[in-house]
Amino acid sequence: MRMGLLVAEYDGVVQQNLSDEPVAPPRWLSAEEQRAWRAYVAGDHLLLEALNRDLQIHHDLSLAEYRILVLLSEAPENSMRMSDLADGVLSSRSRLTHQIRRMESQGMVRRSTCVDDGRGVLAVLTDEGRRRHTEAAPTHVEGVRRNFIDLLTPEQVRAFGEIFAKVEKAILEGNEGEACDEPAVDYD
C-alpha cells in the first residue's frame, strides 16, 4: 500500500515518501564539496562552449558534429550503426537521427543499410566528412590544450582521467539497462 505521506522537511524542502520505506535525510555537500562541484559545473560548461565556439567560427561545425566525425573516422570502414553512434556521442537516437540528417545534407556522412542484418542503419563518413574532420582537428586540439590540458600538471591530468573513468564506470554500471533519452548538454 502506497502511503504518499509527507514525511520530513529538510532546510525548507519537503520530502515525500511514495512507498512504505523510510526517507533518509539528504547527504548535503560540505562547503569544500560544494565548491568543487560548482567549479566543475561552471568549468565544464565554459570549456564545452569555448570548444564549440572555436569549431563554429573556424570550421562551421558544432562540437556535436565534430564528435560524430571523430567517432566515424576511428571506426572500422569509417562506419557505425546509428544505435552505437548514439551511445558513443551520448545522444538519444532521435536526436542523432536529426543530426545525421543535417550532416548528410552537407555531404559529411551518408546513411546505409547494415548488410549484417538488413535492418540496422549505418552512418558512413564521406570524403567531405573526412576533409572537414581533418581541417577541424588542429583547431579542436589547440582549444583542448589552451583551455584545459595546458592549465594542469601531468599529475592533475592523470588524476582527472582516473576520476572521470571512475564516474563513467559507476554511472554506467548503476544505470545498466536504463537508457538516458536526452543528454544533459547539447551543443548542436
C-alpha positions, 0 to 999 in steps of 0.5 A: 500500500502506497502511503504518499505521506509527507514525511520530513522537511529538510532546510525548507524542502519537503520530502515525500515518501511514495512507498512504505520505506523510510526517507533518509535525510539528504547527504548535503555537500560540505562547503569544500564539496560544494565548491568543487562541484560548482567549479566543475559545473561552471568549468565544464560548461565554459570549456564545452562552449569555448570548444564549440565556439572555436569549431563554429567560427573556424570550421562551421561545425558544432562540437556535436558534429565534430564528435560524430566525425571523430567517432566515424573516422576511428571506426572500422570502414569509417562506419557505425550503426546509428544505435552505437553512434548514439551511445558513443556521442551520448545522444538519444537516437532521435536526436542523432537521427536529426543530426545525421540528417543535417550532416548528410545534407552537407555531404559529411556522412551518408546513411546505409543499410547494415548488410549484417542484418538488413535492418540496422542503419549505418552512418558512413563518413564521406570524403567531405566528412573526412576533409572537414574532420581533418581541417577541424582537428588542429583547431579542436586540439589547440582549444583542448590544450589552451583551455584545459590540458595546458592549465594542469600538471601531468599529475592533475591530468592523470588524476582527472582521467582516473576520476572521470573513468571512475564516474563513467564506470559507476554511472554506467554500471548503476544505470545498466539497462536504463537508457538516458533519452536526452543528454544533459548538454547539447551543443548542436 
